[in-house]
Amino acid sequence: MQFQRCSNRLNYFFPKNSWALILPSSNESQIQSQLNSLRRTCIHWGSSLQFPLQLQAEAFADSHTSMEYWETKLPGLRLLHYRKQEILASQLLNGYHPQRAAKLFLRKLNLPIQNWGYLVIFGGLGDSYSITFETQPQIQELSAAVEQFYREFGHPGHANAHNHSIVDENSNSESDSHLDLSSAVSASQLQLLQQFEASNNLQPSTANILWLALTGDRNAAFSHINNLFNQEPDRIRLDFYRCEIQFENMNRIVKLPPLPFALYCLYLEIPEGFRNVDCENYRDRALYWYRRVNDTEDEKRCIKIINRCLNIREDKSFRDATSTMNRRIIHVLGDKNLAKPYILNGRPGEARYIPIDRLLVYGLEN
């Protein structure tokens, strides 16, 4: 068996040092023995089998929990534009098709679909490699391929990894070339990147984007990272006519539906925040803010919407509205850590609040 280099286009999508068994036509249910053996072998070597996906019921729940589940399962989703995420989420709710997903991955990896399947390892920004199975393998063949890879080439990102001769058929572009970070960055730059990753608790799939920046204009990349690392919270302006949160210096705008926007104003009005179970105590102020953005709507309808939202016994409307509020801000700003001053913080069961200094908030005046 020979490993071949394939495209790096999915490296941001899957965690570093993870595997995928991509089957364009086969039914997963027919190879459960091979999959179970493969998963055990990956765990033994300190990695994991990320695809085919093992899904739970909440993956298809018609609520915000579905998108949160998919973002946990595929961390790279957070790097997509929020509109693309919403489109993808709606498609996933209509049903997940493993073979359709497999064929999409093969197109991204520049691999033909006529073979039985491919076993692919994603090495972060190191090169990705695949091994081809023209026909269905025996139970131990997939596991043997994983063991062969680690015994011959080591773990991706290690100093001695990939120093052996490997067949290279698909790598012709600069984006597919191997990056030796030890010679690409200075000690001070490397320390800055590591400090930034550690302070923001970045996962491997997100941290890899920082390394990816090194393949382009490195000076500009480090300047951007340094600015982000030291960045103070931006001023925000509330536009009640358009239901928008406008970030002045970042030149970003978050548009919310009327109900989430009203609740966002309510949380801004109460710096210490409040527990979810106490939301009914703020019914009058929530109604005030909802009227501010719906001054032409029928009064009885406004009251009905707020009463339903702040009904702690049936709190789905409240949870969906606050989740939409957080999710859209994170989507527009592109990073949860960057969005933290502007979104709801707080542990489950405790008061939830928005940390931003109210001197940086414009338009909240009564």
C-alpha positions in Angstrom: 0.0 0.0 0.0 1.3 3.5 -0.9 0.2 6.8 0.6 -0.3 9.6 -1.8 -0.4 13.3 -1.1 -3.9 14.9 -1.7 -5.2 18.4 -1.5 -5.1 20.4 1.8 -8.5 22.0 1.2 -10.2 20.1 4.0 -7.4 20.6 6.6 -9.3 23.5 8.3 -12.4 21.3 8.5 -11.1 18.4 10.5 -8.8 18.4 13.6 -5.1 17.8 13.1 -4.0 14.2 13.1 -7.5 12.8 12.4 -8.7 10.3 9.8 -11.6 9.9 7.4 -12.8 6.9 5.5 -14.5 8.3 2.5 -16.9 5.9 0.7 -18.5 7.3 -2.5 -21.0 4.5 -3.0 -20.7 1.9 -0.2 -23.3 1.6 2.6 -21.7 2.1 6.0 -24.0 -0.4 7.7 -22.4 -3.2 5.6 -18.9 -2.5 7.0 -19.5 -1.9 10.7 -16.8 -4.5 11.7 -14.2 -2.6 9.6 -15.3 0.7 11.1 -15.2 -0.5 14.7 -11.7 -2.0 14.2 -10.5 1.2 12.5 -11.8 3.4 15.3 -10.0 1.3 17.9 -6.8 1.5 16.0 -7.0 5.3 15.6 -7.5 5.7 19.3 -4.6 3.4 20.0 -2.3 5.7 18.0 -3.6 8.9 19.7 -5.9 10.0 16.8 -9.5 9.6 15.9 -11.8 8.6 13.0 -13.8 11.8 12.2 -15.6 10.5 9.1 -18.0 8.7 8.7 -19.8 10.7 11.3 -21.4 9.1 14.3 -24.5 11.2 14.9 -26.9 11.5 17.8 -30.6 12.6 17.8 -29.8 16.3 18.5 -28.1 16.5 15.1 -31.6 16.8 13.6 -33.4 18.7 16.3 -35.3 21.7 15.0 -33.7 24.2 17.3 -30.4 26.1 17.9 -29.1 22.9 19.6 -28.7 21.3 16.2 -26.3 23.9 14.9 -24.3 23.8 18.2 -24.1 20.0 17.8 -22.8 20.2 14.2 -20.2 22.9 15.2 -18.9 20.6 17.9 -18.8 17.7 15.5 -17.2 19.7 12.7 -15.3 22.7 14.2 -14.5 24.0 10.8 -18.1 25.1 10.3 -17.4 28.1 12.6 -15.0 29.4 10.0 -17.7 29.7 7.3 -19.7 32.9 6.8 -22.8 32.9 9.1 -25.2 33.0 6.1 -23.5 29.8 4.7 -23.8 28.2 8.1 -27.5 28.9 8.3 -28.0 27.4 4.8 -26.0 24.4 5.7 -27.9 24.0 8.9 -31.3 24.1 7.1 -30.0 21.4 4.7 -28.8 19.2 7.5 -32.2 19.4 9.2 -33.8 18.0 6.0 -31.5 15.0 6.3 -27.9 14.0 6.3 -26.7 11.9 3.3 -23.3 10.2 4.0 -22.7 9.3 0.3 -23.4 12.8 -0.9 -21.1 14.2 1.8 -18.4 11.7 0.8 -18.6 12.7 -2.9 -18.3 16.3 -1.9 -15.2 15.6 0.1 -13.6 13.7 -2.8 -14.1 16.6 -5.1 -12.4 18.9 -2.6 -9.5 16.4 -2.2 -9.1 15.9 -6.0 -9.8 12.2 -5.7 -11.7 10.1 -8.3 -15.0 8.5 -7.2 -14.7 5.2 -9.1 -12.8 3.4 -6.3 -14.4 1.6 -3.4 -13.0 4.2 -0.9 -10.1 6.2 0.5 -8.5 6.4 3.9 -7.3 10.0 4.5 -5.2 11.5 7.2 -5.4 15.3 7.9 -2.2 16.7 9.3 -3.1 20.2 10.1 -1.1 22.5 7.8 1.1 19.6 7.1 0.3 17.6 4.0 -2.8 15.4 3.8 -2.3 11.9 2.6 -4.6 9.2 1.3 -4.5 5.5 0.5 -6.8 4.0 -2.2 -8.9 0.9 -1.9 -10.1 -0.2 -5.3 -12.3 -2.9 -3.8 -13.7 -3.6 -0.3 -10.9 -4.5 2.1 -10.7 -7.2 4.7 -11.5 -6.3 8.3 -7.9 -5.7 9.3 -6.7 -4.0 6.1 -7.9 -0.5 7.1 -6.4 -0.8 10.6 -3.1 -2.1 9.0 -3.0 1.1 6.8 -3.2 3.3 9.9 -0.5 1.4 11.7 1.7 1.5 8.6 1.4 5.2 8.3 2.5 5.9 11.9 5.3 3.3 11.9 6.8 4.7 8.7 6.1 8.4 8.9 5.3 9.3 12.5 2.6 11.7 13.7 1.8 14.8 11.5 3.7 17.9 12.8 6.5 15.9 14.5 10.0 16.8 13.6 10.6 13.5 11.8 7.2 13.1 10.2 6.9 12.7 6.5 10.6 12.6 5.9 10.3 9.3 3.9 9.5 9.0 0.2 5.8 9.3 -0.4 4.1 9.2 -3.8 3.0 12.7 -4.8 0.5 12.8 -7.6 -1.9 15.6 -6.7 0.3 18.4 -5.2 1.2 21.0 -7.8 0.2 24.2 -6.1 1.9 26.3 -3.5 -1.0 25.7 -1.0 -0.2 21.9 -1.0 3.5 22.3 -0.2 4.8 21.2 3.2 5.5 24.0 5.6 8.5 23.7 7.9 7.6 26.1 10.7 11.0 25.9 12.4 12.6 27.8 9.4 9.5 29.8 8.5 9.2 31.9 11.6 11.4 33.6 14.1 11.5 32.5 17.8 9.6 35.7 18.8 6.9 35.2 16.2 6.5 31.6 17.2 6.2 32.6 20.8 3.5 35.2 19.9 1.5 32.6 18.1 1.7 30.1 20.9 0.7 32.8 23.4 -2.3 33.9 21.3 -3.5 30.3 20.9 -3.1 29.5 24.6 -4.8 32.7 25.9 -7.8 32.2 23.6 -8.0 28.4 24.3 -8.0 27.7 20.5 -8.9 24.3 19.2 -6.5 22.7 16.7 -8.9 23.4 13.8 -9.0 27.1 14.6 -5.3 27.4 15.5 -4.3 26.0 12.2 -5.7 29.1 10.5 -3.0 31.1 12.3 -0.3 28.8 10.8 -2.0 29.1 7.4 -1.4 32.8 7.4 2.3 32.1 7.4 2.2 30.8 3.8 1.2 34.3 2.6 2.3 37.7 3.8 3.9 36.8 7.1 4.5 40.3 8.3 0.9 41.3 7.7 -0.3 38.1 9.3 1.7 38.7 12.5 0.6 42.4 12.6 -3.0 41.3 12.4 -2.5 38.7 15.1 -0.7 41.1 17.4 -3.5 43.7 17.0 -6.1 41.1 17.7 -4.2 39.9 20.8 -4.2 43.4 22.3 -7.5 44.6 21.0 -9.9 46.5 23.3 -13.6 46.1 22.9 -15.1 48.1 20.1 -17.9 50.7 20.5 -21.3 49.5 19.4 -24.3 51.5 18.3 -27.9 50.3 18.5 -30.1 51.0 15.5 -33.7 50.4 16.5 -35.1 51.1 13.1 -33.1 48.4 11.4 -32.6 46.1 14.5 -28.9 46.4 14.1 -25.8 46.2 16.3 -23.2 48.3 14.6 -19.5 47.8 15.5 -17.9 51.2 14.7 -14.2 50.4 14.4 -14.5 46.9 13.1 -16.9 48.0 10.4 -19.3 45.1 11.2 -23.1 45.0 11.5 -25.2 42.4 13.2 -28.8 42.4 12.2 -31.2 40.6 14.5 -34.9 39.7 14.4 -37.0 42.1 16.6 -37.4 39.7 19.6 -33.7 38.8 20.0 -32.8 42.5 19.5 -35.2 43.5 22.2 -33.7 40.9 24.6 -30.2 42.1 23.7 -31.2 45.7 24.8 -32.8 44.3 28.0 -29.5 42.6 28.9 -27.5 45.7 28.1 -29.9 47.7 30.4 -29.1 45.3 33.3 -25.3 45.1 33.6 -25.4 42.4 36.3 -27.7 40.3 34.2 -30.2 37.8 35.5 -30.8 34.0 35.7 -33.0 32.4 33.0 -35.5 31.3 35.7 -35.9 35.0 36.8 -36.7 36.3 33.3 -40.4 36.8 34.1 -39.4 39.6 36.6 -38.3 41.7 33.6 -41.4 41.4 31.5 -42.3 45.1 31.6 -38.8 46.2 30.4 -38.7 43.5 27.8 -42.1 44.7 26.5 -40.7 48.3 26.4 -37.8 47.3 24.3 -39.9 45.2 22.0 -42.2 48.2 21.5 -39.2 50.3 20.6 -38.5 48.1 17.5 -42.2 47.3 16.8 -43.9 50.7 17.3 -46.4 49.9 14.5 -47.4 46.5 15.7 -50.6 45.8 17.6 -50.2 46.3 21.3 -52.0 43.1 22.2 -49.8 41.1 19.9 -46.6 42.7 21.4 -47.8 41.6 24.9 -48.6 38.1 23.7 -45.2 37.7 22.1 -43.3 38.9 25.3 -45.5 36.8 27.6 -44.8 33.7 25.5 -41.1 34.4 25.4 -40.7 35.0 29.1 -42.8 32.1 30.2 -40.3 30.1 32.2 -42.5 26.9 32.0 -42.3 27.0 28.2 -39.0 28.7 27.6 -38.2 27.5 24.1 -38.9 30.9 22.6 -36.6 32.6 25.1 -33.8 30.1 24.6 -34.1 30.3 20.8 -34.0 34.1 20.9 -30.9 34.4 23.2 -29.2 31.7 21.1 -29.9 33.6 17.9 -28.5 36.7 19.5 -25.2 35.0 20.5 -24.8 33.0 17.3 -25.2 35.9 14.9 -22.7 38.1 16.7 -20.2 35.3 16.7 -20.8 34.6 13.0 -20.3 38.2 12.0 -17.2 38.8 14.1 -15.8 35.4 13.1 -14.4 34.3 16.4 -16.1 33.4 19.8 -13.2 34.9 21.8 -13.4 38.2 19.9 -17.2 38.2 20.4 -17.1 37.5 24.1 -17.5 41.1 25.3 -20.7 41.5 23.3 -22.5 38.2 23.9 -24.1 36.5 26.9 -21.7 35.2 29.4 -22.3 33.1 32.6 -22.5 29.6 33.7 -25.7 27.4 33.5 -28.0 28.2 36.4 -26.2 31.5 37.2 -26.9 35.0 36.0 -26.2 35.6 32.3 -24.9 39.0 31.3 -23.1 41.0 28.6 -19.7 42.2 29.8 -19.1 45.2 27.6 -18.5 48.5 29.3 -21.8 50.5 29.0 -19.7 53.6 28.1 -19.0 51.9 24.8 -22.7 51.4 24.1 -24.6 54.1 22.1 -28.3 54.4 21.5 -29.5 52.6 24.6 -30.8 55.8 26.2 -34.5 55.9 27.1 
